[in-house]
Amino acid sequence: MAIITISRGTYSGGREVAEKVAQRLGYECLSREVLVEASREFNIPEVKLLHAIRDAPSVLDRFSFGKERYVAYIQTALLEHFQKDNIVYHGLAGHFFVRHVGHVLKVRIVADPEDRIPAMMQREGITDPDQARRRLDAIDETRRKWSLYLYGIDTHDPALYDLVIHLKDLSTDDAADIICHTIQMPCFQTTPESQQKLEDLLLAARVRATLIERYPRAGVGAHEGVVYIGVEGAGAREEKEIHDVVGQVPGVKEIEVCVYPFLIPD
């Protein structure tokens, strides 16, 4: 039992690889469905959530915390699925949310630009290869800026992934074979410790999504049902409000409002 996240560029073949892996392993394959569920659960138009994980942050976002708010909702919906295990997720953001969970195989699919350009031209009706190349470059740069802004991480950094597969001489079937073989390794199997780490991340995400409208700068962590919340300059009234709201989140056993920043016990 395990989770596979596949990070991919536009027209890189990553979707096809993900679908083949899920079919061979009998896993659930997820992508846009997570946006639909987050949209329904938090009553946010799906298009806003899509822009939140696809587009580079605007100056307005940096002051209104709109992008962080939407990403918090997506994170919660995605981790709800990851909690069930046996998932292949392809799309943006998946590997960011589970960087330290042991039973997650984090894959990056890379394709040559010259192979991506014909696919874009065909799918989007572009007749000029140079125009298609510029559009691909713009999309890639936008996604890089997104990850740098929210997480201080460059999606092109291979250190983020357990496996980077270059689809040049390898086919999508070859890539699926490599992933299916790798996921059988003992280090990617679910353990009680890795499952607890995922449960902690999910609980923290649920609390963050609950608080983010009122306290967008709040830091949230969780450890075995104990939730640690850091709110800069919080007084007695804010602490009571936080306890009242967070106490209603399923899975919360205890709440500690801490000095921000704070440390979560190992």
N, C-alpha and C positions, 0 to 999 in steps of 0.2 A: 504494500500500500504506500503510495507516494503522491507527490504533486509535481507537475512539470510546468514551468513558465517558459514561454518562447517569446523572446523579444525579436522584433523583425522590422525591417524598413518597408516602406511602401513598394509593392510589386517585387518583393524579394523572394517569393516562394514560401515564406514562412507559414502562411495560412494552410497551404497544401500539406506541408510537413506536419503541422499540428493535427490536422484531420486524419492523416494516415497513422500517426502515432496513437491517437485516441482510439481509432478503429482496431488497431492491432492489439492494444492492451485492454480493450474493453472499458476505457475511461470515458468520463464525460468531457466533452470539448466545449470550451466557453470562450466568448469574446464579447461581442456587443450585447449579449444577453444580460451581462452585469449592469450595463447602463440602463437597460429597460427596468430591471428590478430596483435599482437605486432611484430611478425617476419615480417609480410607483410608490416606493416606501417613504421617500422624503418629499413627495409632491413637488418635484422640480422638473421642468421640461427637459426631455432627453437631449435636445439640441444644446442646452446650456452645459450639461455634463460632458457632452462630446467635445465642445469647445474647451472645456476646462482641462481635459487630458490631451488635447491635440494641438492647441494654439499656444504660441508664446505669450507670456504675461504682458499685459499692458500696464501703463503707468497707473491707471485707475485701479486695476486689480491689486496693486501693491499697497494701496491705501484702504481699499474696501474689503480685502480678504475674500473676495468672491471666489477666486480660483481655489484657495485653500479650503473653503467651505465645501465646494462641490467635490473636490478630491477626497475630503473626509467621508462624504457620503458614498463615493465609489469604493473607497477602501473598505468600509464596513460591509457593503454588499459582496465584495470579492472575498473577503475573509470568511464570511458566512459560508460560502461555497467551499473554500479551502478546508474549513473545519470538517467537512464530510469526507475528505481524502479522495484519491483516485480521480484527479482532475488534470486536464491539459488546458492551460490558459494561454492564448496567444493575443498579444496586443500590448498597449502601453501600460506601464506602471506596475505590472504584476510582480516583477522581481524586486522592486523598491520596497514593497510592503512586507516581504518575508526574507529579508537579507540574511537573518541569523537563525532561520529555522532549518534544522538539519535534513529533514526529509523532503526538501524541495530541490529539484534539479533545475538550475537556471541556465537556459540555453539562449544563445544569440545566433540568429541566422543572418549571414552576410551574403550578398550577391554582387557581382560586378555591375557597375553602372551601365555598361554597354548591354547587359542582359535585361536590366530593368527598364531601359528606355523604350524598347519595342512594346513591352507589356503596357506601359503607360500610354503610349501613342494609340494602341489598339483599344484599350478600355475607355479612354477619355476623348477619343476622336481628334487627337493632336496630329498634325501632318508634318510639323517641323521638328526634327530630332533635337536641335539646339534649344527650342522652346521646352521640350519635354525634359531635357537635361537640367535646364535652369529651374524648372518646377520641382524636380526631384531634389535638387540641391537646397531649394528654399524649404521644402518640407522637412528634410533631414536637419537643417539648421534650426528650424523652429522647435523641433522635438528636443534637440540638444539644449536649447535655451530653457525649455520647460523644465527639464530635469535639473539643470544647474540652478535655476531660480528656486525650485521647491526643495531640493535635496542636496544641492551642492555637488551633484554627481553628473559626470558626462556619460551618456548612454553608450558612447563608443569605447569606453574603457573596458578592456577585456577582463580586468580583475573583478568586475561585477558578476561574472558568469562562471559556471562550472565547465561549460562546454561552448566553444565557438565553432560553428560549422560554416565553411565557405562553399557556397553552391556554385562552383565553376566546373570542375571535373566531376564532382559528386552530383548525383541526381537527387530529387526529393525522396525517392525510395531509399537511396543509400543513407541519406540523412536520418530518415525515420528508423532504419535499422540500427544506426549508431546510438540514437537516443533510447530506443527500446532495450538495447544491450546495456547501456550505461545505467538506466534506472533500476536494473536488477542488482546492482552492487550494494553490499551491506550498508555502506555509508549513507545511502539515500532511502533506507527503510525507516518507517515510522517507529519511534520509540516513545515510551511514556514521557521522557524529558522533552523531546522535540514536539510532541503533541501538546504538552503543557505550555511550551513557549508560544505555540500557535494560539492556544486558548487565551493566554495573557494578551497577545496582540489584538485578538478579536475584542476582548473586553475593553481594552484601552480605546480601540477604534469606536466602539459603541458609545463610550462616555464622551470621547472627543466630538463625535457627531451630535451628541445631545447638547454639549456646551458651546459649540463653536459660534452659534448666532450671538450669544450674549458675551462670551469670553473667547474671542478669536485667537488671542495670544496665549491661551492656557496651555501649559505642558501637561500631558497625561501619560501615565504609565500604569501597569498592573502586574501583580504577582500573586498568583493563587487566590484570586478573589479580592485581594486588597488593592484598592485604587489610590494612586498617588497623583495629586493634582497641584500643579504649581501655577499660581496666579499672582503676578507682580502687583504688590500694593493692595492686596485684598484685605478688607476689614471684616468686622464681625458680621455685618449684614450680608456681605458677599459670601462669606464662609457658610452662613446658614442657608442661603439660597442654593449654593452648590451642593450642600448635603441633601437638601430637600429634593433637588432635581436628579442628582446622580443616584440617590438611594432607590429610585424607581427603575433603574436600568437592570435588566435581568443579569444575574451572575455576580452582582456587587455584594460582597460580604462586609466590607469595612472601607471607610473613606478617610484618607489623610490629606488635608490641605497643607502643602509644604511651602517652604521658602523656595523661590524660583531662582536659578535652576535647582534640581533635586536629583538624588540618586535612588535608583530602584534596587532593592536587594537582589543578589543572584540566587 
